[in-house]
């Protein structure tokens, strides 16, 4: 299989519906508009355009009924018999749509663009699209429906597998929203469609095209039918590349802070790594946009996009595809009549002029063309963050990622059901619940600490066995307390919300931080050759759930327990919210990308560790990194 995901350079692109018709483009067909659209998209130096053969347009099936409304016969385009294809089979796919799709492919090739194709596009922009024949069927579980979906997929893939414009296939668009199905029904459906694609074209990668997944142990039955119960790990077993659709308005917790704040700057990269790390597969930000101007004007949207783009690029993600290519303010049909968020999404306005977000993509392409490398080497990871089923993995994962980035280091996610990954540093954030972590993983984790690793664990009400032995603290009592405590730091007092409060005393540990009531908050304990830090409050949850918390120095808690980790990095910086990724080229050389996640210009103020020193500045100015911009250095030792 020619799967370039994980090997190719970061790709910029957009999702596409024709500027004159939106989702009606296939039956309101205007090839002159389509070609002009592609010419405009190419002017931004995009590489990928994601397109959608709308299911009922491409497979126009109707169900005719007899008495008592009992289904009797499938027909085509209302009352016509289903035609036979050239190979003697009946796919129900409209040959006219095949030629229109071919025109789009030819346009892409003409203007130097590649296509990602969402094959079973039944869910789109808040509206369900399915052939009328299946209007009362379950679109993910009905055997008859699935058979016709397979016919659609095989017909399209077989027809276009030799077209050079096709970069990858997708099973559709957010297909976990097509209908109600539990985790295993969803995985079986996705694998069935994917196998059909690969049977016709084994040369191209297949991407997930879905968002809203959750990490789940392979052994978990989870029979609840819900789009939000499809498993990241299941999809990792099926697809070559996972996808996230990190809209700030739809994703939990992102609307709590401003669009250009540090939390939103890392939203896409953090979510992409939550998916990709758990699934052990590459991940692309396949859809992203601000959706409506009241989330931020054009300048704000451009700053948000630039910052998001840089953080995706520097953190080994596969690309960013903006939603969408063109505004749809002029359209009157659903979903544009229904959904206010579907009208001003474009890189281009209705009059054809380019927005600032389009300029951001073109400028990013211009910057990369001038760099002395095609692809950034993988960025350095310093710690493994172990998440579990008892808490909201996205909420706690986002908080951990944000605090680590602000403190100056990078993490990798894993789930509790798999063997503990190799690292010198481990984070178990906001541990909660009666079960929390399986005993074998917990034991394995402390065995690694005994052999020299460092563990940081924060508490959110978990029942923890062998507490005194493992943490060197004794608990006088635990109480339910939905309130706030002020943590005392050198820089001042930091309020932290929590649901459970521990009153603890040392039985061997060193207490590093206390709250203003004198309660121990952060402790340090020698365990074998390693060190265990225990944090009494779930600071990771607090920074995600509290407006403005990411603008306060909660990251100093991570700098406290991660001091040795920071000393091991080649270069660090103490400039707030200017974050570094380190990309080793060889043992004695590396690239460093500093991203300014602030609304104002900042210097870098780098501190080199050991024999490392600055080789040269590749892009930008150390003395002043522009807001939401970056600096690229070459360093050596």
Protein Blocks (a to p, Z undefined) as FASTA:
>chain_A
ZZfghjaccddddddddfklommlmmmccfklmmmmmmmmmmnopabdcddddfklmmcc
cddddehhiafbdceehjaccdddfkopaehpafklmmmmmmmmmmmmmnopacdddfbl
cbgghiacddfklmmccfklgmklmmmmmmmmmmmmmmmmmpmklmbdcfbehkllmpcc
dfklmmmmmmmmmmmmmmmmmmbccdekighiacddfklnolagcfklccfklmmmmmmb
dcddddfklpghklmpcfklmklmmmmmmmmmmmmmmnopacddfbgcehiaklocfklm
mmmmmmmmmmmmmnopabdcdddfbdcklpcbdfklmmmmlmmmcfbdfkopacfklmmm
mmmmmmmmmpcbfbdcddddfbdcdddfkbcfklmmmmmmmmmmmnopacddddfkbccd
ddfbdcdehiecjklpafklmmmmmmmmmnopacddddehiacehklmmnopacfbdcdd
ddddddddfkbccddddfbdcddddehiacfbdcfkopafbdcddehjbccdddfbdfkl
mmmmpghklmpcklmmmmmmmmmmmmmpmbdcfbehiacddddfblmbccdddddfbfbd
cdfkpacehjbccfbdfbdcfklccehiacdddddZZ
